[in-house]
């Protein structure tokens, strides 16, 4: 019996084939050798059907039919990828397939993509006798892929994540369908059809924008004064700005003029004080922290940072899985971190060497804390040597 591996995209399928033994020949929708077939989804191939496909009574947009809460959520192929799903379905139904491995992205959405594909096929032929396994990769290096294959997870281990994925999908559907139809009915009550979309993510996001716009529109301009002085110290000139408790705005003109009169033509002294301070190292990056920091430093948008992080992970094999919500590493990762630090190259290498030689890598609970690692640990380098990176990719890689 053969094993069928389903990746989330063709590029990942090629990486998996490169890490496995045996020569693969390529078909238009899969790679195959004597023991293994590797195919791929193209993102989501299956989704929850429209209400009208679940019941005749839901065809009409009528408030009397609300709330729409189906006993069972019917699944349908997505129109744009229907042909690819059909090809994938043929592989799943092959008699010589004994094990099916989910190699979609190691996260909630990857779980949902695979689950919906299997549920769609289960209703056609059933999957009795086929073993379902999960490939869980933290990085896309060849060694990490091989290690993941040596520690395949069972479908029972993934049940909670699968349930969370299904709940998210069905909740989105319920809020979107009922909210959109309810608001449309409300806004159309005086005649006409006023489509009013509503969504679990879309609507509160729009509400934030509206609230900010209302605040901006309600802003009342207020005049203020600032004091700027030209200084000269032994022939060196510079400008200085008056501040009080960190604020350089003076709201009363007479007060500004009074300070000005006190300062004009006067000389003074310059004092300078320095001291050594210590601060704790910042936490490691999860995706949100990385996006926020890259926006502050470089002005990168949330989407741009995600695309760069995904490229560093998937294409360059330089960093671990980026879509993580954890800033921590497992307790037993000290050895991995030391090995990774020792492998770093370029300008950072001397600092990594200094940290290793001075035993800076210790079991600090601010970094190593298994209890605070969710589905994935913090984003860290893999230790691979960076090749040709774009300027933006280099900046994000240096941050990590």
N, C-alpha and C positions, 0 to 999 in steps of 0.2 A: 504494500500500500504506500501511496505517496503522501507527502505533506504539501498543503496549499498555504502559502503565506500571502496575506493581503496587506500591502502597504497603503499609505494615504496618497502617494503620488509616484510617478514613474522614476524620478531621481532617487528616491529612497529605495525603491525596488532594485535599482542598479547597484546602490551601495551595499544592500543586503547580499546580492549575488556575488559581489566582489569579496565579501567576508566569508562566504560559505565555500566548502570544497566542491569540486566537480565543475566541469565546463557546462555552461548554460547556453542553449540556443534560443534565439529570440523570435517570438511571434509578434503580431501587431498589438496584442493585449496582454502578453505574459512572457516570462522567461522559464525555461524548463530544462532540467537534467534528469538523470536516472532516478533520483529519489525525491526531488523537490520541484514545485511549481511556484513561481513568484509572480503575482499580479498586483493590481493597484486600483484603488478608487481614484476619483478625481474630485476630492472634497466630498461633499454630500451627494449621494446618488439617489437617496430615498428620503421623502419627507411626509409629514402628516397631510392627509387629503383635505380638500375644501369641504365645508359643512354640507354642501349640496350633494356631494358624493357619498355622504354617510346616511342621509335621510332626505326624502322628497320634501318634507315640510320645511327644511332649512333653505330651500332654493330662494324663497322670497325674503327680502330684507324687511322683516316685520318685528316690531318690538314684542309682539305677543309670543314669539318663539323663543325669547330670551329667558333665562340663560341657556346657552347651548353647551351642554355637558354630556358628551357621548359616553356610553358605557364602554365602548372600545374605540380606540383611535385608529382609523384605517390608514394604512400606509400606501403611498403611490410613488412610482418612479418620477424623478424630476425630468421634465421634458427634454432639456438640453443634453442630458447624459444618459438617456434611455437606452441607446444602442450599446454603450459601454457596459451598462448594468446587465444587459442581456448576455454579453460575452462573458462577464464575470460569473453570472448565474450558471452558465454551462460548465464552467470549471468547478464551481461548488457542487454541482450535481453529478460530477464524474464518479463513476463506480470505483475507480482506483484511488480516490481521495479518502484517506482514513483520518487525517488530522488537519484541522484548519487553525492557523495561527493569526491572531490579530496583531499586525505590525503597524497599525495606524499610529498617529502621534500619541505619545504617552500622556494623555490627559483626558478630561471629561468629554471633550468634543470628539476626540479620536475613538473613544469608547462608543459614542452614539453613532458615528458613521458606520462602524463595523456591525453594531447591534441591529440597526435598521436594515442593512443589507441582508443579514442572516434571517431576520424576521420576514422580510419580503420573500426570500427563497423558501423558508420553512413552510409557508402556506401553500407553496406549489408542490413540493415533493417530500417535505419533512427532512430532517437531518439526523434521523436515528442512526446510532452507531458511529457517528463522526465525533471525534474528540476535539474540543475547543480549548485552545491555549492562548496566552497573552505574552507578547514580546514587549518588555518594558525597558526602554533605552534612555539613559540620562545624557548620552552624547553619541555622536555619529562616527567616532573613530572606529577603525577596524577591530581593535582590541575590545572596545566597549560593546560593539555588536556581538562579537563572539561570546563575551561574558554574559550578555543578555540571553543568548540562545542556550547557554548552559544553565540558566536559572529562569526558565519559562514559568509563568504563573498560571494557575488553574482558573477556570471561569468562575468558580466559587469565590476565589480571592478578589475578583473584580466586581462582585455583585453590588457592593455599596456604591462604587463609582458609577456603575451602569445605572443603578436606580436614580442617582443624582442627575445623570445626564438625561434620562427619560423625563424626570420631573421638570427639569429646566425647559425641555422642549415642549412638553404638554402645557406647562404654565404659560409660556410665551404664546402658544396657540390660543389658549382659553382667554387670556387678557386681550390679545389682539382681536380675536373674532368678536367676543362679547362687547368689549369696549368700543370697537369701531362701529359695530352695528347699533349699539345703544346710543352713542353720541350722534351718529348719522340720523337716527330716528328723531332724536331730540331737536337737532338743528334743522330738520326738514318738516317740522310740524306745521309751519306756516305756508307750506307748499314748495314744490320743487324737490330735488334730490341733492342734498348738500353732503357729499362724502366727507367724513371726518375721521381720518385714520387715528388709531390709538395703539400703543405698544408698550410692553413692559419696560424697555430701555428708552425708546424714542420719546415717550410722553414726559417722563420726569426730566430728561435731558432738555427738552424744549422748555419745560417749566423753569429750569435754571436760567436759560437764556432770556426768557421773558422777564423774570424777576430782575436780572441784571440790567436789562434794557429800561425797565421802569425806574430803577434806581438812578440810571444815567440821565433819563429824561427829567427826573425830579431834582437833579443837582442845581443848586443856586450858586452862581459864581460870587466870590467874595474877594475884595481887593486886599492884598497884603504887600509889605515892603521887606526888602532884604538889604543888608549893609555889606558892601564889599570894599575892602581897603587895599591900597598898594603899600607894600612894606619894602624897606631897603635895609639890608644888613651887610655892612662892609662891601658895598658895591654890588651885592647880589639882590636882585629885585624879584618879588613874587607877590601874588595876590592871595588874600585871605578872606574868608567869609565869616561873619558873626553868627554864632550859634548859642543857644541856651538849652541845655539838657537835650542836645541832639536835634533841636528844631531851629531852622534858620529863618522861619517866617515871623514877621512882626505885624500884628493885626491892627495896631493903632499908630497912625503916622507920627503923632507927637512923640510917642515913645521912641520911634526910630530916629527922629531928629535929635532927641535928647541924648541918645547914645552916641550919635554922630558928633555932637558938640564936645562930648567928654573925651573923645578919642583924637580929634583932629590936631595934628601937629605934635602929638605926644610921642615919647619914646618908651620902650619897654624892654623886658627881658624874655628870652626864649628858654624854656626848660624842656628837658627831654629825659624820659625815664624808660629803661628797658629791664625786663626780667625774663627768666626762663620759665616757661609754663609747660605743663604736660596735659595732654587730652587723650581720651580713649579713642581707639581706632573706630571709624564709622562701621556700621553693619555691612555685611555683604549685600549684594544686589538681588532683589527680586525684580520682576518686570516693571512694576509700578514705580519703584524707587529709581530704577535705571532710566525710565522714561522722564521722570521729573527732573533728575539731575542733568540728563543730556539736554533737556529743554533750557534749564537755567544756564548751563555752560555754553552750549552751542546753538541754541534756538531750534533744535530738532523737534518736529512734531511727534506726538505719540505714535502715529502710524509709521513715520520714518524710522524711529528708533526700533520699533518692533520688526520692521523689514530688515534692518541692519543686523539686529540680534539673531533673527532667523537665518540670515545668510551666513553669519559667523558660525552658527551651529550646524546648519545643514550642508552648505556648500564648501566652506573652508575647514570644517571639523575642528575649529579652534576653541569653541566654548560648549558648555553643557546646555541642556534643554532650556529655552528662554521663557516659555510661558509658565512661570512658576510664581507662586504667591508666598514663598518662604525665603527668609533671609539667613537661614541656618544650614549647617551641615550635620550629618549624623555623627554621633559620638565616636564611631570607629573610623572616621575619615582622616585622622591625623596623618597616618602613613601615606594615604593618597595625596594629601596636600603637600607633604614633604617631597614626594616623588614628582609632583607637578611643578613645584617651585624649582626643583633642581633641573628640570627640563626647560625652563623658560629661557628665552634668548633675547638678544637685542639690548637696548638700554636698561631694561628692567632687571637683567640677569645679575648685575653686581649687587643690587639691593636684595634680591632673593637669596643670593649666596650669603650676604651679611646676616640676613634673618635666620638662615639655617645654621650658620656657624655660631650664632649667639643664642641658639635655642629659643627663639621668639615664638615658635609654633608649639603652643601648649594647649591643654584641654580647657580653653576658656569657654564658659557657658554662654557668653555673648555671641560666640561663633559656632561652637559644637554643641548641639542640643537636639537629640533625636526626637524628643517630644514635640518640638516645634517645626519639624519637617513634615510637610503635607505630602501630596503625591510626588513632588519633586523637591530637591534641595535648592539652595541658592545657585545663581548663575556664576560659574567659575571657569577659568581656562582649563583646557584639556592637557596642556603641555606640548601640543604639536607646535612646530615652528611656523610662524606666519609667512605666507608667500607674498603674492602681490595683492595688496589691499588698497581699496580706494581711500581717499583722505577721510571720509566719513566713517568707513569701517575701521580704520586705524584708530580714530578717536574713541569709538565705543569699545574697541578691544583694549585700548590702554586704560580706560576707566575700569573695566572688569579685572 
